[in-house]
């Protein structure tokens, strides 16, 4: 048994292990090649997050999904590079919107070079992803365009907030399906499609990716409160400080509205106040970490991961299927 990829995924089959290791190595080379520019400063900025590392969760999913067809098919690695480039580009933009100082344990691009450079670098990565996509055919371009529309729509909906009368939790889950689930769904779809897998398999792995992507983001919501910066690569409470209504916060607000419990109302007031003060943020984190709202968010994360796992049921038993199931377990473990 060998540990590879994000979350310490255990690969118990030597052939699958070799394919996964080779696939991820090829993706890494592809990312470095795609982020080179004739302008050295652009190369430095574009490779900033590539070289900072990361879980490479999406390329791993492409590689595993490709096992249901020909994992060596020529479109598999380029499609994984496209998905990861798109993800990295959104991180540059997210850090500007969130005014984040740390990303993957290092200074964010906006903190290092300013907002303008960070936004333009994200745009540069989108352009490079589009160039690679052009060689993968019109169907791949259409899939990416639709996913990108959903991603941006999710971001806009998050910024706008729920309309009057809409359950904030339902609204938020729609946001997550767009912002995170859509691109992870594409990872599953590209891997299966590029490998020549059966259309039914492509459909299953697309739905699996979307559900797993939602669980993945909800686990991030939990980590923003429950983890330290060493574990998550982000400053704890970043989302809280920026006023992002993550799932634990939404559950807290629902509890306060339903019960009127003084301690819940007080905590909501603290959250709505100025959290730029480190001491105030630390107090909010301390109280949220022991609040039932956090445990409820954990249960929601597990539920979506279990739904993703159930989606795989029609697939034939094989090492790749077992690895995809283990990814669901790993996301649950990540939420702790």
LINGIVEN-V911644 format. One record per backbone hydrogen bond with DSSP energy under -1.0 kcal/mol. CO is the residue of the C=O (numbers start at 1). NH is the residue of the N-H. E is the energy in kcal/mol with one decimal. If there is no record, write none. Layout:
CO | NH | E
CO | NH | E
This chain:
2 | 11 | -3.4
6 | 9 | -1.1
9 | 4 | -2.9
11 | 2 | -2.4
13 | 17 | -2.9
14 | 18 | -2.4
15 | 19 | -2.2
16 | 20 | -2.9
17 | 21 | -2.8
18 | 22 | -2.5
19 | 23 | -2.7
20 | 24 | -2.7
21 | 25 | -2.1
22 | 26 | -2.3
23 | 27 | -2.2
24 | 28 | -2.3
25 | 29 | -2.1
26 | 30 | -2.4
27 | 31 | -2.6
28 | 32 | -2.0
29 | 33 | -2.3
30 | 34 | -2.5
31 | 35 | -1.2
33 | 36 | -1.3
39 | 43 | -1.9
40 | 44 | -2.5
41 | 45 | -2.5
42 | 46 | -3.1
43 | 47 | -2.2
47 | 51 | -2.8
50 | 53 | -1.2
56 | 60 | -2.0
57 | 61 | -1.9
58 | 62 | -2.2
59 | 63 | -2.5
60 | 64 | -2.5
61 | 65 | -2.7
62 | 66 | -1.9
64 | 67 | -1.3
65 | 68 | -1.6
66 | 69 | -1.7
70 | 73 | -1.9
73 | 76 | -1.6
75 | 79 | -1.9
76 | 80 | -1.8
77 | 81 | -2.3
78 | 82 | -2.3
79 | 83 | -2.1
80 | 84 | -2.2
81 | 85 | -2.8
82 | 86 | -2.4
83 | 87 | -2.2
84 | 88 | -2.9
85 | 89 | -2.5
86 | 90 | -2.0
87 | 91 | -1.5
88 | 92 | -1.8
89 | 93 | -1.8
90 | 94 | -3.0
91 | 95 | -2.5
92 | 96 | -1.2
93 | 97 | -2.2
94 | 98 | -2.9
95 | 100 | -1.8
101 | 108 | -2.2
103 | 106 | -1.7
106 | 103 | -3.2
108 | 112 | -1.9
109 | 113 | -3.2
110 | 114 | -1.3
114 | 118 | -1.8
115 | 119 | -2.7
116 | 120 | -2.4
117 | 121 | -2.4
118 | 122 | -2.0
119 | 123 | -2.0
120 | 124 | -2.2
121 | 125 | -2.2
122 | 126 | -2.1
123 | 127 | -2.2
124 | 128 | -2.0
125 | 129 | -2.4
126 | 130 | -2.1
127 | 131 | -1.8
128 | 132 | -1.9
129 | 133 | -2.3
130 | 134 | -1.9
132 | 135 | -1.2
133 | 136 | -2.1
137 | 141 | -1.8
138 | 142 | -2.5
139 | 143 | -2.3
140 | 144 | -2.2
141 | 145 | -2.5
142 | 146 | -2.5
143 | 147 | -2.2
144 | 148 | -2.6
145 | 149 | -2.2
146 | 150 | -2.1
147 | 151 | -2.5
148 | 152 | -2.6
149 | 153 | -2.6
150 | 154 | -2.5
151 | 155 | -1.9
152 | 156 | -2.5
153 | 157 | -2.9
154 | 158 | -2.1
155 | 159 | -2.0
156 | 160 | -2.8
157 | 161 | -2.4
163 | 166 | -2.2
167 | 171 | -2.5
168 | 172 | -2.4
169 | 173 | -2.3
170 | 174 | -1.8
171 | 175 | -2.1
172 | 176 | -2.5
173 | 177 | -2.1
174 | 178 | -1.6
175 | 179 | -3.2
176 | 180 | -2.5
176 | 181 | -2.2
177 | 182 | -1.2
180 | 184 | -1.7
181 | 185 | -2.4
182 | 186 | -1.5
183 | 187 | -1.6
184 | 188 | -1.8
185 | 189 | -2.4
186 | 190 | -3.6
187 | 191 | -2.2
188 | 192 | -1.9
189 | 193 | -3.1
190 | 194 | -3.3
191 | 195 | -1.1
192 | 197 | -2.4
193 | 196 | -1.2
195 | 70 | -2.6
198 | 202 | -2.1
199 | 203 | -2.3
200 | 204 | -2.2
201 | 205 | -2.6
202 | 206 | -1.7
203 | 207 | -2.2
204 | 208 | -2.6
205 | 209 | -2.0
206 | 210 | -1.9
207 | 211 | -2.1
208 | 212 | -2.9
209 | 213 | -2.5
210 | 214 | -1.8
211 | 215 | -2.2
212 | 216 | -2.7
213 | 217 | -2.1
214 | 218 | -2.4
215 | 219 | -2.2
216 | 220 | -1.5
217 | 221 | -2.1
218 | 222 | -1.9
219 | 223 | -2.5
220 | 224 | -2.3
222 | 225 | -1.1
222 | 226 | -3.2
223 | 227 | -2.2
224 | 237 | -2.3
228 | 232 | -1.9
229 | 233 | -2.3
233 | 105 | -2.3
235 | 238 | -1.5
237 | 241 | -3.0
238 | 242 | -1.7
239 | 244 | -2.6
240 | 243 | -1.4
244 | 246 | -2.0
246 | 250 | -2.3
247 | 251 | -2.5
248 | 252 | -2.1
249 | 253 | -2.6
250 | 254 | -2.2
251 | 255 | -2.2
252 | 256 | -2.6
253 | 257 | -2.4
254 | 258 | -2.1
255 | 259 | -2.5
256 | 260 | -1.9
261 | 265 | -2.5
262 | 266 | -2.7
263 | 267 | -1.9
264 | 268 | -2.4
265 | 269 | -2.1
266 | 270 | -2.1
267 | 271 | -2.2
268 | 272 | -1.8
277 | 281 | -2.3
278 | 282 | -2.4
279 | 283 | -1.8
280 | 284 | -2.1
281 | 285 | -2.6
282 | 286 | -2.4
283 | 287 | -2.0
284 | 288 | -2.5
285 | 289 | -2.2
288 | 291 | -1.4
291 | 294 | -1.4
292 | 296 | -2.3
293 | 297 | -1.9
294 | 298 | -1.9
295 | 299 | -2.2
296 | 300 | -2.1
297 | 301 | -2.1
298 | 302 | -2.3
299 | 303 | -2.2
300 | 304 | -2.1
301 | 305 | -2.1
302 | 306 | -2.5
303 | 307 | -2.0
304 | 308 | -2.1
305 | 309 | -2.2
306 | 310 | -2.3
307 | 311 | -1.6
309 | 312 | -1.0
310 | 313 | -1.6
312 | 315 | -2.2
318 | 322 | -2.2
319 | 323 | -2.2
320 | 324 | -2.3
321 | 325 | -2.3
322 | 326 | -2.0
323 | 327 | -1.8
324 | 328 | -1.2
325 | 329 | -1.6
326 | 330 | -2.7
327 | 331 | -2.2
328 | 332 | -1.8
329 | 333 | -2.4
330 | 334 | -2.4
331 | 335 | -1.6
